[in-house]
Each structure stands twice: as C-alpha cells, then as structure tokens.
Amino acid sequence: MVKFILGEQGSGKTKWLIDNANKDMLEGNGNIVFVDVDDEHIFSLNYNVRLINAMEFNILNVKSFYGFLCGIMSMDYDLEKIYVDGIYKLMNIELKDLVFLIDTLEKISEKFNVEFYINVDYTLDKIPENLKSYCYEIEA
C-alpha cells in the first residue's frame, strides 16, 4: 500500500507521521523506518523506530529516491512500514512523480508486504481524480 499524506504547510502532516510510526511500532509485528531530511525528530520517535536522514544519501530525483527505498527494504526482511517526511526538501516533486512512485512502489509493496506513507506538499484539490484513492489529507 502506498499513501500520500497531504495537507498545507503547518497542517500537522509530520506529527501525523510520527504519531502513526510510534503507534505502529507498539502495535505491529515488524520493523518501522522513518525517513526524514534531518535528525530533528529523533526524540519524538519511539527508540525502536529506525530514523534515516535522507540528506546523507545524495538523492537527486524520484528514481534515486525509489532506489533508496528499495535499498532500505532489501536490508530488512521484517520491515513492515516506511514513513517518509520532507522529500520535497530533497527534490522537486511533481504530479508525474507521484504517478511514478505509485506505479513502482505498489509493485514492491505487494511483493514484500511493506506499506509506504509519504508526506507531500499538495492538497487534495490539486490531486487528479485517479490519484485520490492513494491520498489522505490532514486538515489543520
């Protein structure tokens, strides 16, 4: 499953991701990864949630981001969920990039039973109808 977490800046997307990662760590059976662009939330996350600072890995575009996520998955057979915050600080994310991520991540999500929750700076009214089922909007 791939879900894009939408909302205006300051709407609480990051808090939603952190809260759900912590909840899933306590209630789930597998490992949880939280990808961010800094280490700012290290004390907000459950100590068992693996925090990865994506800025350290030279991610330049959506294809290298996909490869980065595949690398994370390949190292942990017990991985259950990946939460991603702040990718718009790494690269420019356009709607065509969301389509690419859905197409590629859905395939590996099903194959390896890993869920993805990705924070993007869009609101639901900017998302085409065919992508809305992959979106969850946080309202301030």
FIDRENRO-569263 format. One line per 4 residues: number of its first residue (from 0); their letters; for each residue x, y, z of C-alpha. Coordinates in Angstrom, 3 decimals, padded with zeros to 6 digits. Example, Ala and Ser with C-alpha at 12.3 -4.5 7.8 and 13.67 -1.06 7.14 Angstrom:
! FIDRENRO-569263
0	as	012.300 -004.500 007.800  013.670 -001.060 007.140
***
This chain:
! FIDRENRO-569263
0	mvkf	000.000 000.000 000.000  001.160 003.498 -000.854  -000.441 006.528 000.803  000.475 010.138 000.202
4	ilge	-000.135 012.275 003.267  -001.394 015.641 002.041  -002.013 018.997 003.621  -000.920 022.573 003.675
8	qgsg	002.311 023.513 005.405  001.668 023.576 009.144  -001.353 021.280 008.948  000.244 018.545 011.057
12	ktkw	001.497 016.076 008.437  004.776 015.465 010.252  003.023 015.000 013.592  000.630 012.523 011.945
16	lidn	003.560 010.540 010.529  005.422 010.495 013.865  002.318 009.538 015.855  001.445 006.718 013.462
20	ankd	005.020 005.408 013.282  005.132 005.276 017.085  001.719 003.611 017.289  002.658 001.041 014.654
24	mleg	005.912 000.285 016.454  003.980 -000.577 019.602  001.139 -002.472 017.922  002.792 -004.042 014.886
28	ngni	004.806 -007.156 014.341  007.524 -005.785 012.070  010.078 -003.025 011.898  009.267 000.605 011.174
32	vfvd	011.508 003.055 009.298  011.103 006.831 009.398  012.907 008.676 006.593  013.443 012.387 007.175
36	vdde	015.732 015.156 005.958  017.367 015.754 009.352  017.611 014.190 012.806  015.292 016.700 014.456
40	hifs	012.628 014.151 015.384  014.933 011.585 016.954  013.472 012.177 020.421  009.863 012.266 019.159
44	lnyn	010.083 008.788 017.683  009.977 005.547 019.630  013.596 004.408 020.086  012.817 001.228 018.109
48	vrli	011.759 003.183 015.010  014.731 003.391 012.638  015.319 007.060 011.723  017.214 007.597 008.470
52	name	018.451 011.026 007.410  017.928 011.011 003.634  020.112 014.112 003.169  023.153 011.894 003.723
56	fnil	022.424 009.767 000.633  022.587 012.189 -002.320  019.012 011.649 -003.518  018.630 013.795 -006.627
60	nvks	015.362 012.746 -008.221  012.384 010.450 -007.887  014.226 007.485 -009.450  017.113 007.701 -006.998
64	fygf	014.537 008.075 -004.206  012.883 004.845 -005.383  016.271 003.097 -005.383  016.945 004.427 -001.895
68	lcgi	013.654 002.956 -000.629  014.423 -000.369 -002.321  017.798 -000.411 -000.572  016.113 000.088 002.787
72	msmd	013.733 -002.765 002.054  016.481 -005.108 000.894  018.271 -004.857 004.244  015.314 -005.786 006.464
76	ydle	013.037 -008.745 005.802  010.976 -007.817 008.860  010.198 -004.325 007.571  006.508 -003.520 007.881
80	kiyv	006.157 000.210 007.146  008.181 003.128 005.820  007.197 006.667 006.752  008.739 009.472 004.701
84	dgiy	008.753 013.116 005.723  010.130 016.121 003.877  011.070 014.649 000.487  010.152 017.959 -001.127
88	klmn	013.289 019.315 000.593  015.379 016.729 -001.276  013.902 017.162 -004.724  011.078 018.779 -006.625
92	ielk	008.013 016.506 -006.577  005.546 016.953 -009.418  002.316 015.064 -010.056  004.040 012.868 -012.665
96	dlvf	006.487 011.853 -009.918  003.602 010.765 -007.711  002.338 008.559 -010.553  005.819 007.029 -010.916
100	lidt	006.002 006.354 -007.177  002.567 004.745 -007.131  003.394 002.514 -010.091  006.773 001.397 -008.742
104	leki	006.123 001.297 -005.010  002.787 -000.536 -005.310  004.595 -003.439 -007.018  007.246 -003.838 -004.336
108	sekf	004.757 -003.068 -001.582  002.667 -006.065 -002.618  005.652 -008.318 -003.228  007.333 -007.618 000.122
112	nvef	004.266 -006.649 002.177  005.583 -003.191 003.107  003.412 -000.089 003.447  004.583 003.396 002.464
116	yinv	003.336 006.686 003.927  004.849 009.669 002.143  004.340 013.314 003.117  003.971 015.563 000.069
120	dytl	003.191 019.262 -000.163  -000.082 019.047 -002.052  -003.689 019.420 -001.036  -006.432 017.084 -002.231
124	dkip	-007.933 019.697 -004.548  -004.638 019.741 -006.534  -004.582 015.956 -006.994  -006.097 014.379 -010.136
128	enlk	-009.106 012.143 -009.556  -007.209 008.950 -010.500  -004.673 009.533 -007.671  -007.078 010.477 -004.882
132	sycy	-007.516 006.924 -003.619  -003.790 006.953 -002.742  -004.114 010.118 -000.657  -005.021 011.028 002.881
136	eiea	-005.376 014.723 003.666  -004.566 016.224 007.043  -006.663 019.256 007.819  -005.345 021.932 010.169
***
